[in-house]
Amino acid sequence: MNTVINAVKFKADPKLETFVAEKVAKLDKMVDNATKCEVTLKVDKPESENNKVAEISISLPRQTLFNSKQADTFEQAVLECVDTMKVQIEKYKASFK
């Protein structure tokens, strides 16, 4: 699976990019036929709390799975996204049984 990490209107720290890549790699192990995974990180309203947004989109045959979470940190938002995406992948796989 080809993983693309986009940081909107800021430069992502290499540690953050590594963290995201490691967490998304777990999703890759769950599904064999994913072609692309796009992770978008952005700041929503810089002056407020819970302003870090992580979005994950995984392209699969016949379907694209999408999830967006908002939290205090990008790491927390990514973890929540990955957890929810695991459930979506399980539902996707169950639909073919």
C-alpha positions as CSV (number, residue, x, y, z in Angstrom):
1,M,0.0,0.0,0.0
2,N,1.3,3.4,-1.0
3,T,1.1,5.8,2.0
4,V,1.0,9.6,1.5
5,I,1.2,12.0,4.4
6,N,0.0,15.5,3.8
7,A,0.4,18.4,6.3
8,V,-1.9,21.3,5.5
9,K,-0.4,24.8,6.1
10,F,2.4,23.6,8.3
11,K,5.6,21.5,8.0
12,A,5.2,18.2,9.8
13,D,8.1,17.1,12.1
14,P,9.9,14.0,10.9
15,K,9.1,12.3,14.2
16,L,5.4,12.9,13.6
17,E,5.6,11.5,10.1
18,T,7.4,8.4,11.4
19,F,4.7,8.0,14.1
20,V,2.0,8.2,11.5
21,A,3.7,5.8,9.1
22,E,4.1,3.2,11.8
23,K,0.5,3.4,12.9
24,V,-0.8,3.3,9.4
25,A,1.4,0.3,8.6
26,K,-0.7,-1.7,11.1
27,L,-3.7,-1.0,8.9
28,D,-1.8,-2.3,5.8
29,K,-1.3,-5.6,7.6
30,M,-5.1,-6.0,8.1
31,V,-6.1,-5.6,4.4
32,D,-4.2,-7.1,1.5
33,N,-5.7,-5.3,-1.5
34,A,-5.4,-1.7,-0.4
35,T,-3.8,0.5,-3.2
36,K,-3.4,3.8,-1.5
37,C,-3.6,5.4,2.0
38,E,-3.7,9.1,2.3
39,V,-3.2,10.8,5.7
40,T,-4.0,14.5,6.1
41,L,-3.0,16.4,9.2
42,K,-4.3,19.9,9.7
43,V,-4.9,22.5,12.4
44,D,-8.5,23.7,12.8
45,K,-8.9,27.0,14.6
46,P,-5.5,27.5,16.2
47,E,-6.8,29.4,19.2
48,S,-9.1,26.6,20.4
49,E,-8.7,23.3,22.2
50,N,-8.9,20.0,20.3
51,N,-7.7,21.8,17.2
52,K,-5.6,19.0,15.6
53,V,-7.3,17.0,12.9
54,A,-6.2,13.8,11.4
55,E,-8.0,12.2,8.3
56,I,-7.2,8.8,6.9
57,S,-8.5,7.6,3.5
58,I,-7.8,4.1,2.3
59,S,-8.6,3.1,-1.3
60,L,-9.8,-0.5,-1.7
61,P,-11.4,-2.3,-4.6
62,R,-15.0,-1.1,-4.9
63,Q,-14.8,1.2,-1.9
64,T,-12.9,4.0,-0.2
65,L,-12.8,4.0,3.6
66,F,-12.5,7.4,5.3
67,N,-12.2,8.6,8.8
68,S,-11.6,11.9,10.5
69,K,-10.8,12.6,14.2
70,Q,-10.0,15.8,16.2
71,A,-7.9,15.9,19.4
72,D,-5.4,18.0,21.4
73,T,-2.4,16.4,19.6
74,F,-1.9,14.9,16.2
75,E,-0.7,11.7,17.8
76,Q,-3.9,11.3,19.7
77,A,-6.0,12.1,16.6
78,V,-4.1,9.6,14.5
79,L,-4.5,6.9,17.2
80,E,-8.2,7.5,17.3
81,C,-8.4,7.4,13.5
82,V,-6.5,4.2,13.3
83,D,-8.7,2.5,15.9
84,T,-11.9,3.5,14.1
85,M,-10.4,2.5,10.7
86,K,-9.7,-1.0,12.1
87,V,-13.4,-1.4,12.8
88,Q,-14.2,-0.2,9.3
89,I,-11.8,-2.6,7.7
90,E,-13.3,-5.5,9.7
91,K,-16.8,-4.5,8.4
92,Y,-15.4,-4.3,4.9
93,K,-13.8,-7.7,5.1
94,A,-17.0,-9.2,6.7
95,S,-19.1,-8.0,3.8
96,F,-17.2,-10.5,1.5
97,K,-17.7,-13.6,3.7
